[in-house]
Amino acid sequence: MAIPDIAPYQMPRQVPANRVAWRPDPRRAVLLIHDMQNYFLDAFTPNQSPLLELMANVLALRSRCADLGVPVIYSAQPGAQSTEDRGLLRDFWGEGVGADPREAEIVAGLAPRGDGTVITKWRYSAYQRTDLAGLTKEKGRDQLIICGVYAHIGVLMTACEAFMQDVQSFVVADAVADFSLEHHEMALRYAAERCAVTMTTAQISRMLTREAAGV
């Protein structure tokens, strides 16, 4: 019932065909670093793919967004949730993040900096029971760049809900990771066909830079 151990797999290097041609704009976008907490990353094999690429690419995205003035929001689930707060997640995934403070912490190297905002996340979608929608509107933003874990659960559900709120979302194919390559690729296909644009870290970084320069 808890999160399974995740066997190494090669990070996808290509993205599926996108149904729409949205372009990320640093004046419109917010970067969401989704659930990059020790509890969730401990399921991966250390120093192996896809964890190596995940960490490197999320760090690269955060750095590029900082350079271009793109706001950064982190989602993080709290530890030791009550039965009421945990809700139906308990039936599928058990107790979730434990009482050990380390489990709830965002992984070392990605800890929020002074210019980042952390939202407490309670359900698959980062929009549920949070102020993500309000924060993006407050900043005058209508695009969401999503990286983190897990691709076929919270990342995909957040992208779907962004679509339903008329927010253009971009799922960064090699800056998300999942239970397996099959789950990972399924999430990318669904996003590309139904609710978002999928891009690699290099592609989205290049587009953000070009938009910033007015090219």
Protein Blocks (a to p, Z undefined) as FASTA:
>chain_A
ZZcddddddddfbdcddfbfcdcdfklpccddehiafklmmmpcghiafklmmmmmmmmm
mmmmmmnopacddddddehiafklnmmmlmmnonmjafblklmpccehiaccfkbccddd
fbfblkgopaklmmmmmnopabdcdedddfklmmmmmmmmmmmnopacdddfklcccfbf
klmmmmmmmmmmmmpccddfklmmmmmmmmmnoZZ
